[in-house]
């Protein structure tokens, strides 16, 4: 399959360095009455919601003695009804052979278990990232629970979920060192593609998930400052908080180019997130009096 045409266009009409339409909203209607902060983030057809509970005092007295900072726990999930409906559809469908029917049910259940394992891995990643992004020293002997779910997965779901978590933390008033933004990129047909969709993710190319700071996105900066990951200065080292390479092996220059592309895309997406934050702050300020 050709992922990039001769004209340089992808299957959905975007250029290689273009991201999909993004939308950020606060006050998730599903959990706004039961949590301290909630938000939703949409990247194309990929849609994620997040909720934050806390910070609150640790429930375990034994942990309070040894806990010097905030303990962050994350829970990630996807639409559970998708796999359940797939299994029910196979069970209710009329097939000629019973062997094919049982094989399809086993395949659907295997995909469900694989999705649960992937969600647990994403939750562990988010815990490590948020532990370094949040000022945990301000909340000793306390805990914070973050819950996020991917309602519709059309590619770059992990980046969409993380951006929703960042917005939910802002809505809950949890202090962070900066405004963080995540983006995914892949390499297919010799081209570096930003914000890969579901079709491009199934292309089995090298994928990069990158979380970067967006504090000085409006300032001019030298393109050489990012440099190679092995020789970065202090400013560049602070910008890239976390990155992960999956899907295969490639050269260091290719990984460096994908990370540069993710950082550039994060700058554009962070502007949409900051506009939503400003609207939220103005609304809260107007309701105080």
Buried (B, 14 or more C-beta within 10 A) or exposed (E): EEBBEEEEEBEBEBBBBBBBEBEBBBBBEEBBEEBBBBBBBBBBBBBBBBBBBBBEEBEEEEEBEEBEBBBBBBBBBBBEEBBEEBBEEBEEEEEEEEEEBEEBBEEBBEBBEEBBEBBBEBBEBBBEBBBBBBEBEEBEBBBBBBBBBBBBBBBBBBBBBBBBBBBBBBBBEBEBEBBBBBBBBBBBBEBBBBBBBBBBBEBEBBBBBBBBBBBEBEEEEEEEEBBEBEEBEEEBEBBBBBBEBEBEEBEEEBBBBBBBBBBBBBBBBBBBBBEBBEEBEEEEEEEEE
